[in-house]
Amino acid sequence: MYLIQEIIIKDAILILVSQIYMWYDNRKLFLFYRGEENTMDASMFIGTWWSLVPPLLAIILALVTKEVYSSLFIGVAAGALLYTGFRPWNAFTALFTIMKDSMNLNILIFDVLLGMIIVLMSKSGGSAAYGKWAGRKIKTKKSAMLATTGLGMLIFVDDYFNCLTVGSVMRPVTDRYKVSRAKLAYIIDATAAPVCIIAPISSWAAAVNSYVPDDAGITGFQLFLRTIPYNLYAILTIAMVLFVIIGNVDFGLMKKHEDNAAKGDLFTTGEEEFEQVKEEEISPNGKVIDLVLPVAVLIFSAIAAMIYTGFLGGAKNVVAAFAGCDAETSLIFATMVTVFVMLILYLPRKVVTFKGFMDSFVDGFKLMIPAIAILIFAWTLKGMGDALQIGTFVEQIVGTDATASVFLPAILFVVAAFLAFSTGTSWGTFAILVPIAIAMFPGAEHLEMMIISVSAVLAGAVCGDHVSPISDTTVMSSAGAQSNHINHVTTQMQYVAVVAGICVVGYIIAGVVQIWWVALGLSLVLLLVSLTLIKKRVAQKSRRSIEA
């Protein structure tokens, strides 16, 4: 039996090798070549379906391995081999040349400075002071959850900082009013990435800006601004959080956790995980202003710098200036101003020491290393796609037919959500899919459809990341709320499913009408109707259980 299997396997390998050899020989595709007559012509891959191999390979590997860094790198390496005709040394040099040319130093500087600001806010004790202040002002369970939502939306500059801060600040307050830990984790998670992806002043906006090619017919920042009203998942998620809190709507597993919390059991399960967790010490010198003022300075200085650079570029009014600004330079300027203001605000009051202030630069760099690594690989993969002329191939294949497909945004939303769910990263997902979505819609005549499709990719990536059990923000939300991770994932998944289903319908509507306020308005109506029906059904079920 084993002998027969061995013979079959050997024969299969021989046949496979012979077929590969013949295929390589017919096209002169030798990895180990000798002489000019056996070298491969790299141009045979440029502008053809081979240009899709690097991003598709990165997607498949990301799905299989659930690891985005190596997947992106292997996709980049495959692109380099295709671009140079499978010449190993040339591929090696091309890879680093394209990596160097594709990197955006301004974005990297902004990320490091933003990391420094995040670390300094944490060290100052401002977030802890906000928690103490909120504890004195908040009088009801509903106001406790609304305050948690407000703080989550205030800290929009970075989702990591949001998850790491909101839970520790608001947990004592929500515990006092018997908000379940699963509900707290949901609010934290729902006001992290969904808020960041529609905030123009954030590392997310800067990253999306960097993925847009110069010949896209629109600047990266303009594209990001125009995707905001079409980002249905982010907007509907925020609307759902507010409706759930104000309307006192809980369903599925979340209702079970809230019912248990009302009886005094905040955890339902998994309480033993946090028995040994120590509360963070509150800085005696920290004040609410140490959190609020730096965020306000960051926002207003960034907006002012954007408008100023827009006027320097020849704009005639504020709207044109904001749309045509130098976003990257403005963000760097804003972060530098904010760091300087924090220096003046913190050091004289000894909120942090001078050494602690300077150490925050290195700590901030460490905090941003994952984001920087994804950006570098993603930029390089995009550069490989440009070198292989993926846009040319897509334009030849899809032409005007694909741009006429009203279902394409909905399809991209589902694909992005599935990929982000499988890999646990939204950044890695839209880094792969955004350039492809842009390439599908060449020319100014398809600009609105391109904006809708890019919005669908961004929304789907955040949706998949939001519900993924291996997502870093999901894990950090559980940790910040001190909720059992499985409890957080299972309760949140049911809430996300409602919004995601409506988003699919919303993107079909957007593809048909191509008017943002119609698509967004109808989607919001569908969400409110759905939640109202769910609330009525839950109430009826509760009455029947009481009567029984």
N, C-alpha and C positions, 0 to 999 in steps of 0.2 A: 504494500500500500504506500509506504513512504517512498519506495523507489520510483513508483509511478508518478507520485506527486513531484519528486525531485526532477524527473525527466521532463514533465510538463512545464515546470517553472523554468528550467534551463532553456527549453525550446522557446518559451514565451519571451525570455530575455534576449535570446539570439535574434528572434524575429524583430523585436522592438529596436534593438541596437542596429540591425541591418537597415530597417526602415529610416531610422534617424540618420544613419550614415548616408543613405541614398538621397534623403531630403537635403542634407547639408551639402552633399556633393553637387547636386543639381543647381544649387543656388550659391555655391562657393562659400558656404557658411562654416568656416573652420575656426574653432576657438584657438587652436594652436596652429598657426599658419606658417608657411615657409615660402617666401618669395612673393612677388607682387601678383602673380597669376592666381594665387589662392586666397588673396585678401578679399574681404566682403565689402561691397559698396554700401556705406551707411545710408546713402540717400534713399535706398529701397525701403527703409523704415519710416522716413520722415514724411509726414502728411498722410500716412496710411493708418490702417486699423491697429498696427503695432504701437502707435502712439498712445493707445488706450491701455496697453499692458501695464505700465508702471502704476497708475492709480488703481486699476482693477486688482493688481497683485497686492497692493497695500491694503485694499478693502478686504480681500479674501483672507489674507494673513491676519488682519486685525480681528476678523470674525472668528477665525480658528484659534488663534493664540490668546485673544482677549488682551493683547499688549500692543500699544500703539507705537512706541518708540522704534522697536526693531522692525515692525511692519512698514513704517514710513521709510526707514533706512534701506530695507531690502527693495522697496519700490523705487527708491532713488538710484540704488546700484543697478537695478535692471534697466532703468532709463538710460544710465550712463553707458552701459554695454550696447544697447540698441543704437544710441546716438553715435557711437564711435565704431560701429561695425564689429562689435565683439573683440576689439583689440584691448587686452587687459590694461596695459600701461596707459594708453590713450584714455580709456574709461576712467582710470584712477585720477588722471590729471583733469579730465573734463568734469568729474564729479566735484572736485574741490574748487575748480574755476567757477562753475555754475553756483555752487554753494556760496562762494564769496560774493559773486555778483548779485545773487538773489537776496542776501541778508539785508535787512533794514536796520542800520545802527540806531536810528532815532527811536524806533520802537523798543529796542533792547534797553536803551538808556531810560526811556520812560518806565519800562517794567521794573527796572532796578530801583529807580527813585520812588515809584509807587510802593514797592515792597518796603522801602525804608519808612515811608509815611505810615504804612500799616503797622509796622513794628513799633514805631514811636507812639502811635495812638494806644497801643496795648500797654506799653511801658508806663505811660503817663497816668494811668488809672482813671482816665476820663470815662471810659465805658462803665467801669465799676461805679463811678459817681453818678452816672446817668441812672443806673439801676437803683441806687439808694433814693435818688430824687423821684423816680417813677413809683417806688414803693410808698412814698408819702402822698402822692397825688392820685394814684389809682384806687378806686373804691369798689369796682365791680369786676366780675369775671369777663364780661364783654370788653370793658375798657382795658383790662390786662392784655387780652389777645390783640386788641387794636393797637395798643402801645408796642407790643412785640412786632406787629406788622409794620408799624411806622418806623421803628428802629431798623428793621430789616431793609426797608426801602431807602432809608437815609444812608445806609452804608452800601451804596451801589457801586463804589469804585472797584470792588473786588469781591467775588463770591467766597473765596477762602476766608477773608477777614470777616465777612458777614457770618458765616457758619461758626467761626471760632469765637465770635464776640457775643452775638445776640443770645445764644443759649445761656452762657455764663452770667450775662447781665440780667436777663428777664426770668430765669428759672425760679429764683426765690419768690418773685412776684406772682407768677402763674401758679406755683405750688400753693400759695396762700389762698388762691381762689379756685383751687381744685380743677385745674386744667390738666388733662392727662399728658404724660410725657410724649406719647405718640402724637397728640395734637400739636404740642409745642414743636416737635421735630418737623411736622408737616409745614407749619407756618414758617419756620426757619428756612427750610428747603425751598419753599414756594416763593420766598422773597430774596433768594440768592441769585442763582443763574437767570431765572426769568426776568429779574429786574436789571441785571448787568447787561443782558443782551439787547435791551432797548435804551440803555444809557449812553448818550454820545460821548460822555467823558469817562472812559473806562478803558482798561486794557483790551477788552473784547472789541470795542469799536476800532481801536488802533490795529488789532490783528486782522479784522475783516477788511479794513482799509488797505492792508498790505497785500491781500490776495488778489486785488483787482488790477488787471493789466492796464497799461497806459492807453491802449487802443480800444478800450471797452466802450468808449463814447460817454463816459461819466467817471468822475473821480471817485476814489474809494470812499471818502467821507460823505460825498453826496449820495452814493449808493446806500451806505449805512443809514443815513437819515431817512431815505425814502423807503427802506425796508421796515422801519419802525411801525407805521400803521398797518402794514401787512403781516407783522409778526403776531399771528393770531394766538399761538400757544402762550406766549409771554403775557399778552394783554388779558386773555381769557383766564389764565391761571390767577393773576392778581385780582380780577373781578370775582373769581370763584372764592378766593380766600375771604374777601370782604363780604360776599353774600353769605357764606357759611357762618361767619362770625356774627354779622348783624342780624341775619335771619334765623340764627340758632338752628342750623341745618347740620345734622350728622347722620351718616348712613353707613351700612356695611360694618366692617370690623371696627371702624373708628367710633361708631356709636357705642359698641360694646365697651371700648376703652373709656369713653366719656362717662358712660353709666357707672362703670367701676370707680372712676375718679370722683364722681359725685358722692360715692359711699366711702371715700377716703383712700381707695387703692389707686394711686397715680400710675402704677406700672402695668398692672394686670399680670404680666409675667416678666421675669428677668431682673427683678429688683436686686437680687443678690450680686449682680455684676457691679453695682455701684456702692456697695456697702463700705468699701475701703477707699472710695474716691474722696480726696480732700478738696475742700473749697479753696478757690484762689484768694489770696490776701488782697484786701482793698487798700490801695495807696491812700494814706491820710492826706496827702497834698493834692490828689486828683480832684478835678471839678468837672462839671458837665461841659463847661466851655472848652476843656481840653479835647473833647471829642467833636463838639459841634463846630467850633471856630475853624479848625483845619479843614474840615469837609467843606464849609462855606467858602473859605479862601480858595480851595482847589477848584470849586465850581465856578465862582465868579471870575477868578483870574484866567481860567481856561476859556470861558466865554468871551472875555474882553480881548484876550490874545487872538482868538479865532477871528473876531470881527476886525481887529486891527490888521492882521495879515491879509484878510480879504480885501480891505481897502487898499493895502499896499499893492495887491495884485490887480487893481484897476476897477474894483467894484464901485457902483454908484449909489447903493443903498445897503441897509443893514442886512436884509434878506439875502441879497446877492453876495455880500461880504461873507456872511456865515456859510453859504453854500460853496463859495470858492476859496475858502481859507486854507492856510497851511496847517492842517490839523496836527500833524506830528510835532512840528516845532512849537505849536501852541500848547500842546500837552506837556512837553518837556519844560517849557517856560512856567506853566502852572504848577507843576510838581516842584520845581526849584524854588519858586516863590513860597509855596506851602512849607517846604522844609525850612526855609529861612524864618518864616513866621513862627513855626514850631520851636525853633531855636530861641527866639526872643520870648516866646510864651512859657517855655518849660524851664530853661536854665536859671533865670533869676529867682524863680520860686522853688528851685531845687526839686522839681517834679522828677527830673532825670539828671544824672550827673553828666559832665561833659564826655567822659569816657563811654558811658552808656549811650549817649547820643551818637558818638562816632561809631560805636560798635553796631548800631542799628543799621548802618549802611551794609555791612557784611551780612548781618542777619536778614535784612531785606533781600539781598541778592540770593541767599540760600532759599528763602521762601519762594522766590520766583523761578528757580532753576527748572522745575517741571514745565512751566509755561514757556520758558525760553527754549528748552529742548524741543518741544513740540513745534514751536514757531520756526526754528532753524530747519528742521526736517521738512516741515510743510512748505516753507518757502523754496527749498531746494527741489522738492517734488514738483511744485508749480513751475520752477525754472526748467526742469527736464521736460515737462509737458509743453512749454513754450518752444524749447529747442526742437522737439519732435513734431511741432506744429499740430498739436492736437486740435486746435481751433479750426485749422484748415480742413482736417479730415471730417470733423463733426459738421462743419458747414457744407461740405460736399455730400455727406450722407443724408443729413436731416433737412437741409435747405429750409424752405418755407413750410414744409410739411410738419416738422416737429414743433415749430413755433406756433402752429395753428392748433395744437393739441391742448384742449382746455383741461385735460386730466393730468398734464405733466406736473404742475405744482403739487397736486395731491399725491402723486406717485413719489415725487422727490421727498415730500414730508414723511411718508411711510418708510422709504428707504433710509433716510437720515435717522429717523427714530429707532429703527431696528439696529442700525449700525452702532449708534451711540449706546443703546441698551446693551448690546453685546460686548462692546469694548469699555464702557464706563467712562467715556470721555466725549464731551461735546466739541472741544477744540479740535481734536484729531479728526472728528467727523466732518465738520464744515471746512476744515483745512483741505480735505480730500475732495469734497463734493462742490464747494463754492466755485472753484475754477472750471469745473465741468459744466455747472449750471450757466455760468457766464458764457462759455464757449458755445452753448446751444443756441444763443440768441444774438448773432452778430448783426450789427447795423442799428442805426437809430430808430428804424421803424418797429423794432421789436423790443425797445427799451423797457416799456412797462411790463411786458411778460417776463423779461429777464429779472426785473426787480421783484416781481411776485415769486419767481422760482427761487431766487437767492433767499428771499424771506422764508420760503417753505423749508429750505435746507437749514437755515439758522433755527427756525422754530422746531423742526423735527429733531435736530441735534440736541437742543435743550430738553425737549420732551423725553427722549431716550435716556439722556444723562440723568434727568430728574427722577426717573423711576428705576434706574439700574441699581441693583444691589451692590455692584462693584465700583460704582462711581465714587470718586473721592469726596465730592460735596455731599452725597447721600450718607456716606460713612461719617463725615464730620458733623453733619446735622444730627445724626444719632448721638454722637459723642457730646456735642454741645448741649443737647437737651437731656443728656443722660437717659436716653431711651434705649431699650433693647432694639438692636439693629433690625432684626426680623420683624418685630412689631412695627417699626417705622416703615419698612419697605412694603409690607402687606397692607397696611392701612392706607398709605399714600397711593399705592398702585390703583386702588379702586377710584380714588378721586381723579388721578391722572387720566384714567381710561375715559371718563366722562368728557374731559376737555379735549383729549386727543381725537375722539370720535367726531366731535363737533368741528374740530380743525380740518379734518378730511373733507367734510361737507363744505366748510368755509373756503377751502382752497379750490374746490371745484367751482364754487360761485365766483371767486376771484378770477379764475381762468376764463370764465364766461364774460363777466362784466368789465373786468380790468379797471375797477373804480374802488379805491381803498375804503371809502366810507360806506359804500353799499355792502362790501364783503364783511367788513368789521361790524357794522350795525346789525346785519342779519345773523352773524355768528353770535353776537352778544344776546340777541333776542332768543336764539335757539338755546343758549346756555341758561338764561333766566327761566325759560319755559321748562327746560329739563330739570333744573334744580327745584322748581316749584312743584312739579309732578312728583319728584323723588320725596320732597318734604311731606306732601300729602299722603303718599304711599306709606312712608315711615310712621306717620301719625295714625293712619288707619290700622297698621299692623300693631302698634302699641296699644290702641284701644281694644283690639280683639284679644290681645294677650292678657290685658287687665280683666276684661269680661270673662275670659276663660278661667 
